[in-house]
């Protein structure tokens, strides 16, 4: 969800040429699978298409390539440590760290509540984009 929500927010601001946004799993469980049907339904209800997306696993080279590595929860962080044992550039954070309520994103696999996940992801992506834009302005 987060990949597509952030892409939509970036596009709404006319900044899509300045961003490359991709998601990757921290485990091998879903590799090759499309977006989970209930997640896809929630995205579509908000006008967001995710057709063609299939899961891939994060690699160590992703750390070097991307400016931000955003995890949804502490389990993702733990799994990331197997892929990227060290974070010298402090790229790895939790999505909800960019909100007023830092915590894990509500995981629909356990809660069954994809709407709660949507709210968390939407708020987290809003805060993340604001952070990125503020950081870019401060660097100028």
PyMOL commands that set and color helices and strands:
alter all, ss='L'
color gray80, all
select helices_A, chain A and resi 2-12+16-18+37-45+60-65+74-83+95-98+108-111+114-139
alter helices_A, ss='H'
color red, helices_A
select strands_A, chain A and resi 69-71+92-94
alter strands_A, ss='S'
color yellow, strands_A
deselect
rebuild
show_as cartoon
